[in-house]
Amino acid sequence: MHDDAPEPAIRLGAEREADQAWIWHASIEAADGTTLHELRLSWADYNVFCPDGTRKPADVGRAVLRFFAQHREAFPLRERLDAAMARMRFPNADRAIIAMLT
């Protein structure tokens, strides 16, 4: 993402619980268009990004999507996204996502 580009709008639909995870249908609205996704946030990833448990899962989900949106030139956005993909692809992801939540 270019430094002069406005921050994308992150929207999460209704939250649903799955096997040890939360799932949302989501959109990322950026200057170059809107993309639609299904985001999965496992309980384990939630605990990494929010170890004190003070933020709603949706807050963490939005931060993860914002991270993906900011790095979409290096990591093309897929229809299905898992929060764990951030840490698998980017060594600084945990630290960056935690910073977005503080």
Disulfide bonds with the S-S distance in Angstrom:
none
